[in-house]
Amino acid sequence: MARLDADGTLDTGFTCDTSGTVQSLVVQTDGSIVVGGTFTTFSGESVARVARCLDNGDHDPSFVTQVTSGNERGMMAWKIA
């Protein structure tokens, strides 16, 4: 994943690596970004196809889900309440 600055240039301070495809994302009201897809690692941390990233793209370890890793198709859409 990558993020662009307001002027359209690449935000080089945002580093986010996944082991698979990001299929969906949502920006929460606090600016956090929740992503879902076929990945099992996110910014070097083991996850089960859904994760939230901090402002710099790092994995947010405080975000815990009940998603299991058995879904090979990944996370394509969801609603966050």
SVG drawing of the C-alpha trace seen along z (x, -y; Angstrom):
<svg xmlns="http://www.w3.org/2000/svg" viewBox="-22 -20 32 43">
<polyline fill="none" stroke="black" stroke-width="0.4" points="0.0,0.0 1.0,-3.6 -0.3,-6.9 -0.2,-10.2 0.4,-13.6 -2.1,-16.5 0.0,-17.6 -0.1,-14.2 3.5,-13.1 4.3,-9.8 4.3,-9.9 7.6,-8.2 7.0,-8.2 4.1,-5.8 5.4,-2.2 3.0,0.7 3.9,4.1 1.6,7.0 2.1,10.7 -0.8,10.6 -3.4,8.5 -5.3,5.7 -8.9,6.1 -10.7,3.5 -10.1,0.6 -12.0,-1.8 -10.8,-5.0 -12.2,-5.3 -13.3,-8.6 -10.0,-9.0 -8.0,-8.6 -7.0,-5.0 -7.0,-2.8 -8.5,0.7 -7.5,3.1 -8.7,6.5 -7.5,9.0 -5.6,12.2 -2.6,11.3 -1.4,13.1 1.3,10.6 1.0,6.8 4.0,4.6 5.9,7.6 3.2,8.8 1.2,12.0 -2.5,11.2 -5.6,13.0 -6.5,11.1 -7.6,7.9 -5.5,5.2 -5.4,1.6 -2.5,-0.7 -1.1,-3.6 -0.4,-7.0 3.0,-5.8 1.6,-2.5 2.8,-0.3 0.5,2.4 -1.7,1.3 -1.3,4.1 -4.2,2.8 -6.7,3.7 -7.8,7.2 -10.4,9.1 -12.2,12.4 -11.3,13.2 -9.7,16.6 -7.1,17.3 -9.2,20.1 -10.8,17.8 -8.6,18.2 -10.6,15.6 -9.7,12.9 -11.8,10.0 -13.6,8.2 -16.1,6.0 -17.4,5.3 -19.1,2.8 -17.3,1.4 -19.6,0.3"/>
</svg>
